[in-house]
Amino acid sequence: MFINDCHNGMGMRIGIILTIMLLFSTIVTAQESPGFFTSLLPENMEKEIIRLDNPAKLDRISLGIVQEELDALGVKGVYQEISREEKEIKSALPENDKNPLIFKKIVKVYRVNTLGKETYVTKVTISVTGNGLEKVEVIEKVSEEYLKSTAWAIFSEQPEILEKVPAKFKWQIDYIPPGETKDFSYTIEANVKEIPTGTIVAGYKPTFSIYFARFLYNGGWVVVLIAICIISYYTNKQYKKIKQKIDHKRTKTMFKKDKFFRK
């Protein structure tokens, strides 16, 4: 009886898993955005599947200065690029459980001539390429030598201001797809002669459910399905062997009882 119950329980569990896998195979082969099926999965896994099914396309920004940035700074005149520095940097050690990212930093300096007067404008771009980390944060601290206050900077997109003086600010994005690059920039009226240091770019490792969702989405569900079928086959085979032994003992016992009562 116990063996039978275990077998039935195992069969039920395998049936549930197979059903989930079949639902998942429907999800990952669908061309449209997942809807009903993903709502049956854990929230993190649901979000990851939607992400994978509809990967975000990030638009790159101009690495060079644009007229709108000069206008926003209140600098008028003819401008010319006089220097460019580009460097791949590993982030400074982040705090807490964040994981550092390697990013590219591009610094372009322009000389602007206004009625015989020269001024300098620098555009700093931080380019982060996704590698699977989530909740990516870009924290930048600018020396007072170049920027007295965040009020005097023009940003590609408004960051969270952490400190006005000295200028310290943070951009955050939930997710950058692997291979995709997200650009963040700020433009200031200064002649930055070297690439500013102290930038922190970090993110968090995905949870197990997200790793598992990526594995299944990329064809791993076939492997899991085969593994379940193999386990089910050998479990069933083992169950039959045990059942044969029990039936044999039961038959033998009944034969002995029958023989005893005949006497």
N, C-alpha and C positions, 0 to 999 in steps of 0.2 A: 504493500500500500504506500509506504514511504517513498520507495523508488519510483512508483508510478506518479505520485504527487510531484516529486522533483523533476521528473521528465516533463510532466505537463507544464510546470512552472518555467522550465527551461525553454520549452517550445513556445510558450506565450511571450517570454522575453525576446527570443529570436524573432518571433513574428512582429513584435513592436519595433525592434531595431530594423528589420527588413523594410517595414512600412516607412519608417523615418528615412531610410536610405533611398527608397523609391521616390519619396516626396522630394528629397534633396536633389536627386538626379533630374527631377522635373524642374526644380528651381534653376539649377545651373545650366540647363540646356535651353531655358526660356530666353527669347530674344528681348522681351519687354521687361520693364522693371518688376522685380518680385513684389508680390503683394500678400495674398492670403497665406501661402505656404510658409513664408518667412515669419509670419506672426506666430506660428506654432513653435518657433525656435527661441532660445534665450536671446535677450535684447542685444547683447554684444555681437552675437553671431549673426543676428538679423541685419544689424547695421553694416557688418563687414560684407555680407553677401550683396547687399544693395550697392555698396561701394565697389565691389569687384565687378558687378554686373553693369554698373554705370560709372566707370572711372572718371574722376574729375579731370578736366582739361584746364591747365593753368596757363594763362596768357603771360608771356614774358614782357617785361617793361623795357623801355629804352635805356641802355647803359649810358648813353650820352645825355647831356643836358638838353632840355627843350625850352622853348621860349616862355611857356607858361610858368616854369619854375623861376626863371629870371624875373618875370613880371611880379610873381608872388613875393620875391625877395625885395622888389623895388629897385632892381638894377637894370638900367637901360644902356644900350650901346651894342657895338659889334663885338662878338665874342669869338675866341679861338682857343682850341685845345692846346695846352702847352706841355702837359705831362699825363702819363697813364701808368698806373701800377696795378698788377694783378697777382694775387697770391692765393694758393690753396692753404687753408688753415684748419688745424684741429682745434675744436673748441676748448676753452679753458675748462678746468674740472667743474662740472655743475654741482649744484647742491642736491640733497635728498636722494631720491631713487632715479633721478634723470640720467639718461645716457648721452654722452657727447656725440656730436655729429661733425663730420668734416664738411666744410663749406668753402665757397670761393668769395673773396672780397676784392672788389674792383674800385679803385680810386682814380677819378679823372679831375684834373684841375684845368680851369679855363681862365684866360685873361680877357677882361672886358674893357674896351676903350669907350669912354664917354666924354666927348668934347675934350680930348687931350688928357683926360684923367684915367688912370688905370686902377682897376680893382680886380680881385680874384674871387672866383666861385668854385667850390669843390662839390662834386657829386660822389657819394659813397654808396655802392651797391653791394648788398649781401645776398648771394645766390645759394640757396639750400636745395640740394637734390634729395628726394625721398629715398629712404632705405627700409621702410616698413615700420618706423617708429611713429607713435601717435602723440597728439598734443604737443606739437613742436613749438618751442619758444625761442625767440631771438632777442637777446638782451644786449643792448649797446650802451656803452658809456663813453662820452666824448670829453676830451680835455677842455678845461676852461680857456686854454690858449686859443682854441679854434671856435668854441661855442660857449658864449656866456650863459645862455639860457635856451631851453627847448622852444621858447617862443620865437626864436630867430632861425628856426629850421623849417624846411619844407619837406614833408614826408610823402612817399608814394602812396601810403595809406596810413591813416592815423593810428599811431601806437598808443599803448597805455603809458602815461607819463609816471615814472617811478620817482624821479627827482628832477626838479627844474634846474637847480644849480648845485653841483655840476650836473650837466645834462645826462640823464639816464632814462632810457625808455625801453619798452618791450612790445614786440609783435607776437601774436600767437595764432596758430592755425591748427585745426583739429587733426588734419592728416594731409600728407603730401604723398601721392602714389609713387611707388618705386620707379625710378627713372625719370619722373617728372621734376621740373625745377621751379621753385617759387622764388621770386626776386623781391627784396625789400630795399628801399633806398631813402636817403635823406640828402638834401642839398643845403649847403651853408655858404655864407659869404666869408671865405677864408682861403688861405693858401696852405693846404695840408701837404706837407713835404714828405710824409711817410705814411704807410698804412696804419691807421689807428689800431691799437691792441686792446685786449680786455673784452672782446666780444664773446658771449656765451651763446651757443646754439645747441639745444638739447631736446630730447623727447623721451617718451616712456615706452618701454617694451610692451607689446600687445599681450593681452591675457591668453590663457591656454585655449579658450573657446574661439578666439580670433585666429590663432595659429591653426587650430583644427579646421575652422571654416575655410581658410586659405588652402589647406591640404586637400580637403574634400572638393573644393571648387576647381582645383587644378588637376582633377582626375583621380584623386586619392580615394574618392568614394567607391571606385571600381575595386581597388585593392581591399578596402574594408569589406565590401560585399562578398568578394571571393573568400576572404578570411572567415567571415561568418558562415558561409556555406560549408567550408571545410570543417570548421568546428562543429557545426550542426551535424554533418555527415558522421564524424567520428564519435560524437556524443550519442547519436542514434545507434551506431554500431555497438558501442560499449553497453548501452542500455539493453540492446537485444541479447548480448552475451550474458549479462547479469540476470535478465528475465528468464533466459533458458535454464540457468543454474537453479533459480528459485522454483521454476516450474518443475524441474527434474526432482528437486528435493521434496516439493509438495506432492508430486506423484508417488514418490518412494514412500513418503510418510503415510499417504492414503492407502497404499498397497499393504503396508504393515498393519495399519489399523483394521483394514478389511480382513486380513488374514487372521488377526487376533480374535475378532468377533465371530469368525467362522468356527473357531475352535470352541 
